[in-house]
Amino acid sequence: MLLKKGSTGKYVEQLQAVLGITVDGDFGPKTETAVKDYQRDNDLKPDGMVGSKTWAEMSKPDVKYTMTQIQLAVMDKGHQWFSNGDYNVNIVGVRNSDTMGRVTNKYDDCITMSYKVDGSWKFHCWQATTDPGTYWIDNPMNSRGGCAILVPDQYSGVYKIDKHNGKYTALCQRGGKVRVFRDGDKDDVYDYDQDSIDQGYFGINIHRSSAYKVGNYINKYSAGCQVFADPDDFDDFMEICHKVSDTWGNKFTYTLIESKDTK
């Protein structure tokens, strides 16, 4: 559904309610201005028209953070925060602590990116999962140890631009080992047992879900990988990663924290 200047009706009313402006069902100049402001604030093309991308952004769950929250949480953990030079990127996943380890099978986490361009900071926060979905929790690839769940930590230089499963370009675990919890009891609760931690090359990549639509449920898309819900978000992420690679080389650090660390 496309809404633009001149549109009327209940969907315009819903739009105006989301934007926090007067609700009259008439898409006039004030609504158009509010839409453009919203699009600029969310890194969308500010054309004043509400199409699929703008609706998708407005429909995302409220799981966003500020760059300051992410930076402080990363530094409080004793991890490195990169600030020297343009495109010296900080890629930080935020696992949702509010679920208390329950397997939701939803994209209720975030992947954030902070970096400078011409000396000014840029920040993105995208809907994602940092946990495996129900399918691989119930049917783990490692049948003896259990499904992999990435341990919150900073993984320096571990990721490179490469082909995920040989199919499409993503950030892949090619440059070093990561640590994972092993969950094998299939009780629909993620087990963060320190005694189960395994370290190695497990293919814990950073990739997308469907190539064609925003994912609602994780299902088979993650067996421990960090996965974007929206393919357009992932495309934006990879476009920046290529610029990073051109500037600093094909070597990326990924940091995983928990939402409780940002309080």
C-alpha positions as CSV (number, residue, x, y, z in Angstrom):
1,M,0.0,0.0,0.0
2,L,1.4,3.4,-1.0
3,L,0.3,6.5,0.8
4,K,1.2,10.0,-0.4
5,K,0.0,13.6,-0.5
6,G,-3.7,13.5,-1.4
7,S,-4.4,10.1,0.2
8,T,-7.3,9.8,2.7
9,G,-8.8,7.3,5.0
10,K,-8.1,5.0,7.9
11,Y,-4.6,4.1,6.8
12,V,-3.6,7.7,6.8
13,E,-5.1,8.0,10.3
14,Q,-2.9,5.1,11.4
15,L,0.1,6.7,9.8
16,Q,-0.5,10.0,11.5
17,A,-0.9,8.2,14.9
18,V,2.5,6.6,14.4
19,L,4.1,10.0,13.5
20,G,2.5,11.6,16.5
21,I,0.8,14.4,14.6
22,T,-2.9,15.4,14.3
23,V,-5.1,12.5,13.2
24,D,-7.6,13.7,10.5
25,G,-7.2,11.0,7.8
26,D,-6.0,13.6,5.3
27,F,-2.5,13.3,3.9
28,G,-1.7,17.0,3.4
29,P,1.5,19.1,3.6
30,K,2.0,18.7,7.3
31,T,1.8,14.9,7.1
32,E,4.1,14.9,4.1
33,T,6.6,17.0,6.1
34,A,6.4,14.6,9.1
35,V,6.9,11.6,6.8
36,K,10.0,13.2,5.2
37,D,11.4,14.0,8.7
38,Y,10.8,10.4,9.8
39,Q,12.5,9.0,6.7
40,R,15.6,11.2,7.2
41,D,15.8,10.1,10.8
42,N,15.7,6.5,9.7
43,D,18.1,6.6,6.7
44,L,15.3,6.2,4.2
45,K,14.8,8.2,1.0
46,P,13.0,11.4,2.1
47,D,10.4,11.4,-0.7
48,G,7.3,12.0,1.5
49,M,5.6,8.8,0.3
50,V,4.9,5.8,2.5
51,G,5.7,2.6,0.7
52,S,6.9,-0.8,1.7
53,K,10.3,0.3,3.1
54,T,8.8,3.1,5.3
55,W,6.0,0.8,6.5
56,A,8.5,-1.9,7.4
57,E,10.6,0.6,9.4
58,M,7.5,1.8,11.2
59,S,6.5,-1.8,12.0
60,K,9.7,-2.8,13.6
61,P,9.6,-3.6,17.3
62,D,11.0,-1.0,19.7
63,V,14.4,-2.5,20.2
64,K,16.6,0.4,19.2
65,Y,19.5,2.0,21.1
66,T,21.7,5.0,20.8
67,M,25.3,5.0,19.8
68,T,26.3,6.3,23.2
69,Q,24.5,3.4,24.9
70,I,26.4,0.9,22.7
71,Q,29.7,2.6,23.1
72,L,29.6,2.8,26.8
73,A,28.4,-0.8,27.1
74,V,31.2,-2.0,24.9
75,M,33.9,0.0,26.8
76,D,32.5,-1.0,30.2
77,K,33.1,-4.6,29.1
78,G,36.8,-3.8,28.5
79,H,36.4,-4.2,24.7
80,Q,38.0,-2.0,22.1
81,W,35.9,0.9,20.6
82,F,37.3,2.0,17.2
83,S,37.2,5.7,16.6
84,N,40.4,6.5,14.6
85,G,39.6,7.4,11.0
86,D,36.7,7.1,8.6
87,Y,34.9,3.7,8.3
88,N,36.8,2.2,11.2
89,V,33.6,0.4,12.0
90,N,32.2,-1.0,15.3
91,I,29.8,-3.9,14.6
92,V,27.9,-4.7,17.8
93,G,25.1,-7.2,18.3
94,V,22.7,-6.7,21.2
95,R,21.0,-9.8,22.5
96,N,17.6,-9.2,24.1
97,S,17.9,-9.9,27.9
98,D,14.2,-9.3,28.5
99,T,13.3,-12.7,27.1
100,M,15.2,-14.4,30.0
101,G,16.7,-17.0,27.6
102,R,13.3,-18.1,26.3
103,V,13.4,-19.4,22.7
104,T,11.1,-16.9,21.0
105,N,12.0,-17.8,17.4
106,K,11.7,-14.1,16.6
107,Y,14.0,-11.3,15.4
108,D,14.0,-9.6,18.8
109,D,17.7,-8.6,18.9
110,C,19.7,-5.9,17.1
111,I,22.9,-5.5,15.1
112,T,24.3,-2.0,15.3
113,M,27.0,-0.3,13.4
114,S,28.9,2.9,14.4
115,Y,31.6,4.6,12.3
116,K,32.8,8.0,11.1
117,V,32.4,9.5,7.6
118,D,34.3,12.8,7.1
119,G,34.9,12.9,10.8
120,S,31.2,12.7,11.8
121,W,29.7,9.7,13.5
122,K,27.1,7.5,11.8
123,F,25.0,5.0,13.6
124,H,22.6,2.2,12.5
125,C,20.5,-0.2,14.5
126,W,18.9,-3.1,12.6
127,Q,16.4,-5.8,13.6
128,A,18.1,-9.2,13.8
129,T,18.6,-12.3,15.9
130,T,21.8,-13.3,17.7
131,D,20.3,-16.6,18.8
132,P,19.4,-19.8,16.9
133,G,15.8,-20.5,15.9
134,T,13.6,-23.3,17.2
135,Y,14.4,-25.7,14.3
136,W,18.1,-26.0,15.0
137,I,17.5,-25.9,18.8
138,D,15.3,-29.0,18.4
139,N,17.5,-30.5,15.6
140,P,21.1,-29.5,16.4
141,M,23.7,-30.0,13.7
142,N,26.1,-31.1,16.5
143,S,23.9,-33.9,17.8
144,R,26.2,-34.8,20.7
145,G,27.0,-31.3,22.0
146,G,23.8,-29.4,21.0
147,C,23.0,-26.2,19.1
148,A,25.6,-23.3,19.1
149,I,24.8,-20.0,20.8
150,L,27.4,-17.4,20.4
151,V,29.0,-16.3,23.7
152,P,28.9,-12.5,24.3
153,D,32.4,-11.3,23.8
154,Q,34.5,-9.3,21.3
155,Y,35.8,-11.4,18.4
156,S,38.7,-9.3,16.9
157,G,39.5,-9.7,13.2
158,V,37.4,-12.9,13.0
159,Y,35.1,-11.9,10.2
160,K,35.7,-11.5,6.5
161,I,33.6,-10.7,3.4
162,D,33.0,-14.0,1.8
163,K,30.2,-16.3,0.5
164,H,27.7,-17.6,3.1
165,N,27.2,-21.3,2.4
166,G,28.8,-20.5,-1.0
167,K,25.6,-18.6,-2.1
168,Y,25.8,-14.9,-1.4
169,T,28.2,-12.3,0.1
170,A,28.1,-11.9,3.9
171,L,30.4,-11.5,6.8
172,C,31.8,-15.0,7.5
173,Q,33.8,-16.5,10.3
174,R,37.0,-17.1,8.4
175,G,39.7,-15.3,10.4
176,G,39.6,-16.9,13.9
177,K,37.8,-18.9,16.4
178,V,34.6,-18.0,18.4
179,R,33.2,-19.3,21.6
180,V,29.7,-20.9,21.7
181,F,27.5,-22.3,24.4
182,R,26.2,-25.8,23.5
183,D,22.4,-26.3,24.1
184,G,21.3,-30.0,23.7
185,D,18.4,-30.4,26.0
186,K,15.7,-29.1,23.6
187,D,13.6,-27.5,26.3
188,D,12.9,-24.2,24.5
189,V,15.2,-22.2,26.8
190,Y,18.7,-21.2,25.7
191,D,21.3,-22.7,28.0
192,Y,24.1,-20.3,28.9
193,D,26.1,-22.9,30.8
194,Q,29.8,-22.0,31.1
195,D,30.8,-25.6,31.3
196,S,29.3,-26.2,27.8
197,I,31.4,-23.6,26.1
198,D,33.1,-24.8,22.9
199,Q,35.7,-22.9,20.9
200,G,36.4,-23.2,17.2
201,Y,35.5,-22.5,13.6
202,F,31.8,-23.1,13.6
203,G,30.6,-20.9,10.7
204,I,28.9,-18.4,12.9
205,N,28.3,-15.9,10.1
206,I,26.5,-12.6,9.9
207,H,24.0,-12.9,7.1
208,R,20.3,-12.3,6.2
209,S,17.1,-14.3,6.3
210,S,15.0,-14.3,3.2
211,A,16.3,-12.5,0.1
212,Y,12.7,-11.3,-0.7
213,K,10.9,-10.3,2.4
214,V,11.3,-9.3,6.0
215,G,11.5,-12.3,8.2
216,N,9.0,-12.8,11.1
217,Y,10.3,-16.1,12.4
218,I,13.9,-17.4,12.6
219,N,13.1,-21.1,11.9
220,K,16.0,-22.5,9.8
221,Y,17.7,-19.2,9.1
222,S,20.0,-19.4,12.2
223,A,21.8,-22.3,13.8
224,G,23.8,-19.8,15.8
225,C,24.5,-17.2,13.1
226,Q,23.8,-13.5,13.5
227,V,20.9,-12.9,11.1
228,F,19.2,-9.8,9.7
229,A,15.4,-9.9,9.5
230,D,15.2,-7.4,6.6
231,P,17.1,-8.1,3.4
232,D,17.2,-4.4,2.6
233,D,18.9,-3.7,5.9
234,F,21.4,-6.4,5.2
235,D,22.2,-4.9,1.8
236,D,22.8,-1.5,3.5
237,F,25.0,-3.2,6.0
238,M,27.1,-5.0,3.4
239,E,27.4,-1.9,1.3
240,I,29.1,-0.2,4.3
241,C,31.2,-3.3,4.9
242,H,32.6,-3.1,1.4
243,K,33.6,0.5,2.0
244,V,35.3,-0.6,5.2
245,S,37.2,-3.3,3.4
246,D,38.4,-0.9,0.8
247,T,39.7,1.4,3.5
248,W,41.0,-1.0,6.2
249,G,41.2,-4.4,4.5
250,N,38.9,-7.4,4.6
251,K,39.1,-8.0,8.3
252,F,36.2,-7.3,10.7
253,T,35.7,-7.4,14.5
254,Y,32.3,-8.3,15.9
255,T,31.2,-7.7,19.5
256,L,28.2,-9.3,21.1
257,I,26.7,-7.7,24.2
258,E,23.3,-8.1,26.0
259,S,20.6,-5.5,26.3
260,K,21.0,-5.4,30.1
261,D,24.5,-4.1,29.5
262,T,23.1,-0.9,28.0
263,K,20.9,0.1,31.0
